[in-house]
């Protein structure tokens, strides 16, 4: 038997290529009561709700002075309580702004200006924010004059306009089938901010009553950098529901592999008769169409307790490294007396080849069959799917695949009668056979037992500045890169191995929390050999994603800062990633959150500018609504601490009281 040589093309296209290390993988399984947690979610779960619009302004060079350029844009203000706008441009120091109110009067901008920045990872993009209380509703005219610019390329300007009020746009992806050659797009509608159910995200909120949408477009930047404007329709033909129901859709063919940046822009008149404009920004990765199920599943004997279930696939042949996939299936029994749900099975898998046939392999412990009293019945797999391991995008889904049992496989399932009863669920049933334990070094100066992780795009490990808060600790650092949770996890596992960490727990900041849980969920490491205590702890982790990721992608593009897109940190990427996480493993997570001081009309802020984009309250990057992990241990929210340095309050990882508490509670 050999492994098929395929290329993980989409990993190399979108970010750092991580070679596949030899880290033992878990063979996950669980009760039928957990089926729903592993279903591919509706794209509405990853929907974005915004009160703002991001406007791209292209300056036009003067025909008489090559060092000058100008442009103008209309700011549609529909709030009589508060509005604000922020200006970002690499050439901002050369820009002169003029603002006129709806009556044509020039506004003194100096009294409204605040220099600030938009955080991207541990770095930021500088900008200027202008705020106005009790403004006049209508169209404000903002013009730009660029003077003394000697570079060849005229800089682009981004304007982020925010209106405080009830008008909100809600947009989600048309599909999670994001494969080359498929149709991709957005579905949008205007909603009522205070009645929409965007916190639960179970279904998309209903369109707002009394709103007249005059125009909706989808502005798309293709992977090659070209821009396409696509009209959106409310005709019932563009994944938009019924015709004339207030829901708009638009789509394009995903002809290229790579990252698409898409913006839904919606304009109209609200219930008060005021004009409005809103937008949402989205990152859409498109991957090659690589793997399909053949509809064949064969169970063979692995040992006295386990079956290997080989699922036939057809996989496109490439030339380089082997890609990694995640496969999932529900196991059912079917007989003349009825059908029984047995368990679910899942693992990270490779495509293998034997006798010219391609397949992937999942494992089934016989005790799941015995617990369900399903001995002797025919087995079948349901809700079978396979995703890539980087973006968790479903590559193929099949409703039902019957399992062909070899004679040896049938023998494994046959018990000594009478059939055992009240079989407890063991670690081996839930995670597979544990690899041989490595010797634990108990001598003085032994390997660290606590691993501290940074988040996205770090130049240093943020915990290390307060190293005195931690004992027996190791500080992982992969500088200034954007890594998927799985690629990050592999590097962490390798690092722990190199440090001789045969048993340890993890404290993760931001994405480091995702990575800790991902490692614990899919791989056998020293996390599984600790004594009593907390195995995974996190601070400021956006467990359900971050709504600012799309805006950050636009800023990253024009400023060249940051480390590139990170789909795992988007609402869509997080929703897909969570479908692979065992809810039993989630119980071993302890998470902390922070925010600015709460209580005022607009609240306080960690970063005033990002409050135009993020849900309130937040820590300047992670929103409180999306920082909660269902089933995990919520250790509470602490005010007056922010996500990183350079914000209104001290960085959350500088809180020595919490650091010492986490260090004390960490499993060792």
Secondary structure, DSSP 4 states (H G I P E B T S, - for coil): -EE-----HHHHHHS-------PPBP-EEE-GGGGGGGSPPPGGGG-EEESEEEEEEE-EE-SS-TT-EEEEEEEEE--SSEEEEEEE-TTGGGEEEEEE-TTSPEE-GGGGEEEEEEEETTEEEEEEEEEEESPPSEEEEEEEEE-S--SSSPPEEEEEEEE-SSEEEEEEES-S--BTTSEEEEEEEEEETTT--TTT-SSPPPPPTT-EEEEEEEEEE-TTS-EEEEE-B-SSSSSSSSTTSS-EEEEEE--S-EEEEEEEEEEEE-TTS-EEEEEEEEEEEEB---EEEEEEEEEEE-SSSEEEEEEEEEE---SSSPP-EEEEEEEEEEETTEEEEEEEEEEEE--EEETTEEEEEEEEEHHHHHHTT-TTSEEEEEEEEEEETTT--EEEEEEEEEEEEPHHHHHHHPPSSSPP-SPPPPHHHHH-PPPPPPPP--STT---SEEEE--TT-SS-GGGGGGGG-SSEEE---TT----HHHHHHHHHHHHHHTT-SS-EEEEETHHHHHHHHHHHHB-SGGGG--SSBSEEEES--TT--TTHHHHHHHHHHH--SS---GGGSHHHHHHHHTTS-HHHHTTEEEEEEES---SSS---SSTTGGGTSPSSBSSSSBGGGS--TTSEEEEEEES-BSSTTSSS-BGGG-HHHHHHHHHHB--
